[in-house]
Amino acid sequence: MIGVVIFLFGIIRTTVYNYQDISVISGITYWGSLVYISAGSLSVAAQNKLHLCVIGILGIFLVFSILQFIISICISGFACKATYNRDSTVVNVALNQVNDLQHASL
């Protein structure tokens, strides 16, 4: 049920808003929810009929789900830091400019 709701919110987010967000471009709302749905259905299938292939695929989906969770936590942390950063520090960049005429005469 959660995967279906995330999928439907992804469709709404893609069609309603006029700007292309990174989540819309990457398709996270689609493939993330489809992985969630397929992992849930394989869990039910593995519980009803134990088969090594189903259990193996379930393990792979578990790894993908954990990886997706870790990536989402990291991205939300960076977004929070970028949004609430109130320091207005100026970064000074010193360029080392080389005169091309001096090198051509050597």
Secondary structure, 3 states (H helix, E strand, C coil): CHHHHHHHHHHHHHHHCCCCCHHHHHCHHHHHHHHHHHHHHHHHHHHHCCCHHHHHHHHHHHHHHHHHHHHHHHHHHHHHHHHCCCCCCCCCCCCCCCCHHHHHHC
